[in-house]
Amino acid sequence: MPVGASGALPAWLTDPAPGTRPAVNAGFLAGALTDTGNGGKPGGLTDVPVAGRRPRSVVAVGVGDATLPELRSYAAVAVRRAQTLAEHGARRLVLPLDTAAAPAGADEVRAAVETALLAGYRFRHTSTAHPPRLTGVTVVAVDADDPAVAAAAEAGRVTAGSVAWARDLVNTPSSTKNPAWLADQAVDRLGGLPHVTVTVLGADELRAGGFGGVLAVGAASASPPRVVVATYRPPAAGSAHPVLVGKGITFDTGGLSIKTNAGMRKMKTDMAGGAAVLAAVDAAARLGLPGAVTAVVAAAENAVSGAGYRPADIVRHVGGRTTEVRNTDAEGRLVLADALAHARLRLGATVLVDVATLTGAMRTALGARTAGLYATADGLADALLTAGAHTGERFWRMPLTEEHVGHLRPLLDSPVADANNAPGNPGATTAALFLQPFAGDLPWAHLDVAGPARAGSDDAEVVKGGTGFAARTLLRWLEAGAPVERPGDVDLDRGCPVGLSWA
């Protein structure tokens, strides 16, 4: 039951429809809440006993002013509390959304459905039986019969399913997850969807295609690298072709520039960017979006052996550009470079967005809950920031104009190649500058998700472990037509109708 910022109860309790009665005595609940001090603070939780009823208590959760972030907090707290009660026999959660201030609309319903499913996500490999779980969550809204609200609920369900798949990919240990496994997962899930084709490039195709970065990074591993290309193209799709590029390092030792033991412990999650872009295509296809989109995931295991690449090696990428290797632990940018160039030169991309757990510097700069966003087009940056705001995924735009970063470009110089792969600090920005030439003149955004791609604790719909971060933002951007330039007659803060085609 939601409790507003003033402690107000929802209208369905205090003023039921003619001919009906409240589910419980509203005056009793209001008094009980006053006694417990629950004033509607977002996430505040109170168990209110109800004599003679089953269940024997109502869980009252504060929803504040019912903004989307507060609504996500409300839904997550309710779901987690209900999952705890499931261990004692509870099986179903009823999640009302309408507050005393206003009925829930499409945005609120979608956010609540996504949160209810994602907050209850768990990944376990244990020898004992998993504890009992809820069998269902019923989301209640006054306007549930409105087609737009029903469509939003379905979009929330599909989105959460795709994000959960991304989390599964990220959380799978690297004893199972290698490049071939990741490619198989993409084929198995995406290959049977309408209008989706999945192509996997193996070692021979990578050599023929000039993927020098991917081959170098994967050379030391007994598990050869792969590049996965998953395209969703419905029959009526126009000429616009956004391509999403994801880093797919299935484990990162650092190579010969080896990490410490502590630095390796979370490196099964170094393919989180690849998982996010695959999940975005998965959701786009399941929702039947009208536009085309492709995900390219460069998958490799950065291992240690005599076959590995070395500092001072020179790598030749797709398209011919060369890189002097100065640090084998700066491997993500090498595989992304190949994937970006492949998307631009051979896949007919019209706009590029890459997602990667790329630099510890970004986590240092922005913390564990905010990703960095670099972009060469203001409209593309605005659209992605707006999409992120709708989903609750936080991004901070970083400077990429010549005025801000021109003095950094010489750091990438190499006496023997077009650039070097370890130009130094500021590390997140010099990594973006390394990638920029591979996008050419196309509108391009780089999302460094090193912080929020993995979580150390639960927070709203985020759970400990892999988060699937950026998948929902990319999907919302695709739903809006993958805009690159802001049109003057559309209010981005209000969102855009599915299928709107922006230049």
Buried (B, 14 or more C-beta within 10 A) or exposed (E): BBBBBEBBBBBBBBEEEEEEEBBBEBEBBBEBBEEBEBBBBBBBBBBBEBEEEEEEBBBBBBBBBBEBBBBBBBBBBBBBBBBEBBEEEBEEBBBBBBBBBEBBBBBBBBBBBBBBBBBBBEBEEEEEEEEBEBEEBEBBBBBBEBEEBBBBBBBBBBBBBBBBBBBBBBBBEBEEBBBBBBBBBBBEBBEEBEBBEBBBBBBEEBEEBBBBBBBBBBBBBEBBBBBBBBBBBBEEBEEBBBBBBBBBBBBBBBBBBBBEEEBBEBBBBBBBBBBBBBBBBBBBBBBBBBBBBBBBBBBBBBBBEEEBBEBEBBBBBBBEBBBBBBBBBBBBBBBBBBBBBBBBBEBEBBBBBBBBBBBEBBBEBBEBBBBBBBBBBBBBBBBBBBBBBBBBBBBBBBEBEEEEBEEBBEBBEBEEBBBBBBBEEBBBBBBBBBBBBBBBEBBBBBBBBBBBBBBEEBBBBBBBBBBBBBBBBBBBBBBBBBBBBBBEEBEBEEBBEBEBBBE
